[in-house]
Each structure stands twice: as structure tokens, then as C-alpha cells.
Amino acid sequence: MSKTLLINGTLVSEGEIREADVLVEDDRISRIDPGLPGSLAEEVVDLQGRYVLPGLIDDQVHFREPGLTHKGTIASESRAAICGGVTSVMEMPNTLPPTTDRAALAEKKALAAGRSFANYAFYLGASNDNLEELKRATSNDACGIKVFMGASTGNMLVDDPEALEAIFAAAPLLVATHCEDSPTIWRNEQKYRERFGEHVPMQAHPLIRSEEACYKSSSFAVELAKRHGTRLHVLHLTTVRELALFEPGPVDQKNITVEACVHHLWFDDSRYEDLGARIKCNPAIKSARDRDGLLQAVRDDVIDVIATDHAPHTLEEKSQSYFRAPAGLPLVQHSLQILLEQHRAGRISLEQIVEKTAHNPARVFRVAERGFLREGYFADLVVVEPDHPVRVTPESLYYKCGWSPFEGVTFGSSVAMTLLNGEIVWRDGVVAEVPGGRPLRFESG
């Protein structure tokens, strides 16, 4: 049994910031106390007051495997994740082929086994005609059921009202939704095509993927969930208007929860002018008012979870015209630093960062024995150097696509170390060579 002792850390967990040491034995946290003796472990790491957080659980990533591996792979994108302190990921079903049955889920799990650098789970994707497959799913199969209630992923669009009613009524697992109303989007696209042809400016993206398109779909999802008693998790909220659909308070008291993504908490529509398709995503980055409203909702505990929707594409793909450039951006390597920068600016507390990126994803998805700094839990930890500026350069990126919308940005904080299942997998710029990710387990009930 390996033993590692982290001394002189500043622990951030469950609403508290305190000084303590952490003893890791094998893959678990065995003791948390100040003043633990070095004789307890083979390796002693002096953290010199650095922050120790639970490893982040990102409930929304696209790692592009199988079928789209020119953009990213389970191995490449999970390696980037652990470099950023993300120790567990939940991966989306819009791959080729799409993950719409348990056979495809088993294939993904086989692809991840021994190749993922982060712990992992996969969503089962809904379609208009796979209800019976969804009804057979258990927490041993998938972390949840993903429903694309919007024109985002082609053949995975669920646009049949009867199919949606049946899915919400019978879903045995949490339902996670992408909410945008397709007919509204299509009407807006036609309007801009008539004006600009195929050369629609990127600044039109939040007008095409509009507030109305988002609200019409998310309000429908909430109404369905309330009517059927469905566990609903609405992904990547982007507008102030939609916030009225959700209640403040602790997630343990909610059947309907909501997520925001780091890029929607950082960028606003003024950045289309200089970043263009690099920040084209669905749903779209919208106004500064919307961004600031989302940040306030994080503080008010209306927004429960913060994730990334990490979605890499090649620069060649992103360099195309509006209708050809795909939506999505790579984020998982820098999500924690983005949030720490918001903390440095006084917009969000460290305790809130931990709650929204680790505690609440574990609570919402019922992840077993992860997401907290607790004795007996798996030792998934991230050590943060709060005053160590790092500039994002192409050379510093671990994404297979090789680019980031944050190139040239200097973050004031850095990720000094990541522990995954008790092993140090990222330390001072050096990443583990051997993938150590494990499948996530989920509690029933």
C-alpha cells in the first residue's frame, strides 16, 4: 500500500477553509488532521499553504471517440483534464456511431478502459425511437440520459412531443437536456440567410440561437419534469430569462437542477468580433447582462453546477464560414483557472467554486465516494497555487486540436498538482505517462 502525506495545505471543502494535512493510503484519503507526522508515509509533500480542493467532476464533455478522433480522443482530452484539476468526466453520446443503446455504451467503456487519464462515465443518448432501450438502462450502464431538445447534433435531435413525453415519464435515470427550440432557430437562420447569404457574421450567432429559442425549450423541459416527477438537469444555461424557471437552495432539496458553463460565465457577445468562430458554441454566448446574471445565480444557489461542455474541433474546421464552422470549444484544461480568476476578481468564492464543480455534481448524479475531501473517500485532489501567473500558449495545451480561445490570457493562479485515485498524475508541469482513470460508480435510489 502506497502512502503519501500532504502537509501544510489549506483545505477547501464543504463550506470551510482550514489548514490541515492529508494522508493518502493507496487510493483513499485515510486521515485529515493538522500536524500529522511524516513517519506515516513514504512520500511527504509540503504544500506550503497552497489550496487543496476536491478534484473537479465535469458533468458535460465531448471527447469525440469513437468516430471523430481527428478532433480529440478519450486519451488526449482526459490528459488535458487532469492537467487542469478535472479528475472525473461524464462524456456525451453524440459520437459516431451515437451512443443510443447499451451496446454502444459498452464499446465506449472498453475504449476508455486503460486509456483514460481521468475517471469516466458516459451518457445514454435519447432519440425519437429508442424508448425501450432507455427504460432498460441502470446506473451501472450510464450516468444519465441525454436529450437534445434542439437542433445541435443532427440525428440525435428529439423533436417528437410524444417521444419527449414518454422519455420524461419513464426515464429510470436522471435526464440531462440541451434546450434550444429548433423551429425558432431555423426561422432565424432563414432570416439571416436572406440578408447575408452564406456569409452570416459570427456576431449573429446569439441572435439566431436566441433567448427565445432557449426559453421556449427549457421551459418545456421544466414543465415536463414537473408533470412527470422526472429528475431533470438542464445543461449550459445562457440567459437571465431562463433563471426564473429554477429555484434557489441546496441541491439535496431539488428534483430539477441547472448547470452553467465556464465560457458562458466569462465571455459575452462583444468577443465575437475578435474571436469569431473560436467562441461559437450551442447554446450561444450571449450578452454581458446574461453573463453577469448567470454569475449572480451561481452566488444565489440558483445555478447548481458549473461544467465545461468541452467540445474540440480543428482550427481548419473552425476557420470556415458561419454555417460551416462547427459549434464548440476546448475548455477542460483551464476551467478551474477560469473560475479562480473569477474568484480573484471577487465574483465567486472558493467555497462556491468547490461546491459547484465537485460537491454538487457528485450530489446531483449520486457519484459514489468522490467530490469531497472526506476520510474514506477516493483521493481525487487538486492543489492550487493561488499566486502563480501562467500564460496560455499553444505549446502549453494538451488538447489534440491544439488551440484554445484563451491563448494569450494570463491566469493569476495555476494548478500545481493533481492526485487521481491516490496517485500524483500532474505535478509542476509534468503529466503522468500511464492512464489511471477508473469508471465512476453511482449510488442507487
N, C-alpha and C positions, 0 to 999 in steps of 0.2 A: 504494500500500500504506500503510494507516494504521499508525502506531507509537505505542504507549502504554507508558510506563515507570512501574512501581510501585516506589517506593523506600522503604527503611526498614520493610519488612514483616517479620513473624515467621511464617515458613512452617511449616505442619504437614502433613507428608506422609511416608508410608512409614516410620512409626515414629520420625520425627525432628522436633524443633522447632529451627529455626535461623533466624538473621537473614540475609536476602538480598533482593536486588532482582529484579524480574521484568520482562523486556522482552517485550511482546506486539507481534508484527508481523502485521497483517491478522487472521486468525482463530486464530493459533497462538502458543504460548509459544516464543519463539526463544532466549532466554537466561535462565538463573537463576544469578546471581552477586552477591556483595556489591560495593558500590561502583561500580555501572555509571554512566557519565557521562550527564547529562541531554541531551547533544547527540545521543544516539541516537534520540530520539523527539520527536514534535510535541507530545505532552502528557505532563507529568510529574506524577504524583500522589504526594504524600508521605503515607505511611500512618502515620507517627509510632508505629511499633511495633505496630500492630494485627495481629491474626492473619490470615493468608491460608490458606484451605483450598481443596481442590478443590470445585467445585460438587457439590451432593448429587445422587445418582441415586436417585430414588424408584421402587422396582420394583412399586408397587401403588397406583394411584389410580383413582378413578371420576369422570370429568369429564362424564358424563351426556349426551353428544352422540353419535349422534342420538337423538331421541325423548323425552328427559327434560330439555329445555333450560330449563324453568321452575326447575329446581334449580341448574343450572350449565351452562357451555359450555366447550369447549376453550379459547376465548379468555379467559374470565373466570377460570377456575381456574388456567390456566398463568400468567396475570399474577400471581395471588396467590403462585404457586410461586416465581417469580424474586424477588419481594419478600422471600421467606424464605430465599433462597440455594439453592433447588432448581432446578438447571439442566436436568435431564433427567428425564422421567417415562415410565412404562410403564403404559398405560391398559387397563382391564379390559373384558371383552366383554359384560357384562350391560346393554346398552343396548337401545333399541327401533328397529329390529329387533336381535336379538342378533348378535354378530359370530362366527358359526359357519361361515362359508365365506370363501373368498378374495375374492369379490366384495364382501362387507361390509367386509373389511379394506381393500380399495382405496377404498371410499367414505369410510371414516374417515380414511385418509391424505389424500384430497382435501379433506376438511373441515379438516384440520389445516394443510395447506399454505398458508403466508402468513397464518395466523390464530393459530398457537400461539406464545406468548411463551417457551416452553421447548422444548428438544429432545424428541423424542417417538418412541415405538414403541407397538405395540398387540399384545395377546394374541389368539390364535385360541381361541375357546371350544369346549370339547368338549360333546357331547350323547350320548344313548344310541344315536344312529343316524347320526353323521357321520364314522365312522372313515376312510372313503376320502378325505374332504376333509382330515382331519388328516394322513394319510400323505403327501399331496402337498405339504404345507407346507415351506417352506425359511426360512432366516434372513433372506432378502430379503422374506419375507411378514410374519413375526411374531417377537416377542421370545421367545415360548414358547407352550405350550398350557395353557390354564387349565381345570382340572377342579374343579367344585363338588361335592365329596363330602359334601354336606349341604344341608338344606332352607333355603337362603338366598336363592335367586333364582328360585324357581318353575320355569319351563320349561327352565332350564339345569341342573337337578339331574341328575347322572349316578348313578343308583342301581341299574343293572343290573350284577351282578357279572361277567357275561360281557363286557359292554361295557368295564368297567374293566380286566379282564384284557387285552383286545385293545388298548386305548389304551396301557397301560403296556408291552406287548410290542412295539408297532410305532411308538411316538412318535418322529418324526425330530428333535424339538426337546426342550428342557427342559420337563418337566411341573411346573406350579405348582398346588398344591392348596389349596382351602379344605376343612378337615377337621372335620366335625361329623356325627354319626350321626343321620339323620333319624328312624328309628323310636324311638330313645331320647328325642329332643326331643318327638315327637308324644305319647308316653306321659306325659311330664312336663307338657306343655300341658294334656292332658285332666285330669290330677290337679288342677292349679290352677284350671281352668275349673269343675270340680265344687265347688271350695271358694269361689271368688270370682266366678264368672260371667265377664262381660267386663271386670270391673274388677280385674284382677290387679295387685297393686302392682309397680312397677318393680324393687323390691328382689328380686323373684323371678326376674329375668332370668338371673342366673348359676346359679340352681338348675334352671331349665328348660333353658337352654343349658349343661348341666352339664359337670363334669370328665369324667364317664364318657362323655358324648356325644363330647367332643373326643378322648379317648384311644382309644376304640373305632375311630374313623375314622382318626386319624393313625397308629396302629399298623398298620392295614390298608394304608395308603398306603406306609409304610416297608417292610412285608413284600412288597408287590407290586414295589416298586422294587428290592429286593434280589434277588428271584427273577428279574426280567427284565433287570437291569442298567440300569435307567432312570435318567437324570439327573432327580432329584426335588428340588424346592424347596418345602418346606412353609411356607405363609404364616401370618402372625399367630398364633403360638403363645401360649397363655394360661395354661398350668398347669405347676406343678412336676412333676407326674406324667409329663407328656409328655417332659420333658427327658431322661429315661432312654433314649429312643429314638434319641438323637443323640450323636455323638462329638465331643469337643473337638479342636481343632487347626486348622491353616490350611486355607482353602477349596480351595486347589490340590490338596489330597490327598483331597478328598471328592467322592463321587458323589451324596450326599444332604446337602442343606443346609437351613437353617431360618432363618426370619425372625421378629422381634418388631416390634411397632408402638409408636410413641411413647406413645400413650394407655394401652396396657397396662403400660408402664413408669412411668407417672405416677399414674394413678387406681387406687383399689381400691373394693370394693363398698360401703364406707361412704358414698361420694359419690352413690349413687342417691337418698339421702334429700333432698339439696338440688338436685341436677342432673337427676334423673329421666331422662326420655327423651333429654335432651341428650347423655347418655353411653351410650344404648342402642346397642349395636353387636353384630355377629356375627363371630366368637365373642365372648362377653360378657366385659366387665371382671369379674375375679373377686376373690379375697381379697388382703389385704396380703401374706400369705405367698407367694402366687403371684407378685405383682408383684415382691417382693424376690428371689424365686428366679430370675425372669427377668433381673433386673439382675445377679445373680451369674453367671448363664450367659453374659451379654454379656462380663463380665470374664474368664470362664474360656474364652472362644472356643468355647463350645458353640453359642451363637446367632451366626450369621454375618452377618446383615444386619439393619439397622433401617430401617423404612419408615413409611408413614402409614396406608394403606388409606383415604385421603381420600375421603369419601363424603357430599357435601352433600345436605341435604333442607331444605325450607322450614320455618320455625318453625310455620306453620299445620299442616303435616303432623306435626311433632314434638309438637304440643300435644294429640294425640289419646290415646285410652286405650291400654293396653298392647298389645293385639293389632293395633291400627290404626296406631300410631306406627311409622314405618319405622326400620330399624337403620342406623346410620352417622352420622359426624360430620365436619365440615370441619377439616382439620389442617395442610394443606401450607404455609400461610403461617408457621406457628410451630414446625414440627418441629425446626429447628435450635436455636431459642431454648429449647425444652423440654429438649433434650439438653445444651445449655450450662448450664442451671440444674442438671441432674443433676451436671455437672462441678463447678459452684460448691459443691455440697453434698458433693463428694468421692466420688461414687458411680461415676464413669466418667471416664477420662482423655480429653484432647483427641485424643491419638493413636488411641484406641479409637473415638471418635466418627467420625473421618475414615475409619478402616478399615471400620466397619460401614455408613456411609452413602455412601461414594464408592468406595473401593478394591474392597471385596468385591462390591457389586452389579456393578461392571464385570467382575470376575473370574468370578462365577457365571454371568452372562448373556453373557460374552465380548464386551462392548461395545468397539468399536474406538476407540482413541486418546482415551479420556476416563476420568475418575475418578482421575487422578493429576496432581500438579504435576511435569511432565516436559517437558524441551525437545523440541519437535516435536509435542507433543500439542495438542489443541484448547484454547484459552484459555477454559475454563469455571471461573471462580474466584468465591469469596465472601470478602469482607473483614468480619471480625467486630470490633466494639468491645466488649471484654470487661467494661468497667465503665461502661456507659451504660444505666441502667434505662429500660425502656419499659413503659407500662401498656397492656394490651389493652382497647380500647374499640370499640363498634360502628362508630364513624366511621373507625377505623384499618383496617377489614377490606376486603379486595379480593374476597372470595367473593361470588358472586351471591346466595347465600342470606342474607347479611347478618348472620350470627351466628356465635359461637364458644363452645365450652364453657369457654374461658379468659378470657372477658370479666371484667374486674376484677382479673385477675392482673397483677402487675408482674414482668416478667422482668429479671434483672440485666444481661443482655447484649443487644446489638442487632446486626442485620445492617446494616452501613454501606454496603456496595457489592456488587453482583453483576455479573460480566462473563460474557457469553454469546457464544461464538464470537468472542471478542476485542473485543466492544462492551460498553461500560458501559450496562447496562439498568436498574439500580437504584442510586441514589446519594442519600443523605441525604433519604430520603422521597419522591424523585421517580422515577417509573417510566417506562420507555420507552414512546413512543407507537406505535412500529412493531414488530409482532411479528417476532422474529428467530430463532425456533426452527427446527431442521432435523431431518429424520428420522435416527434413530440407525442406525449401521451395526454389524454383528456379524461377528466372525471365525468362520469355519467350523472344524470339527474337534472 
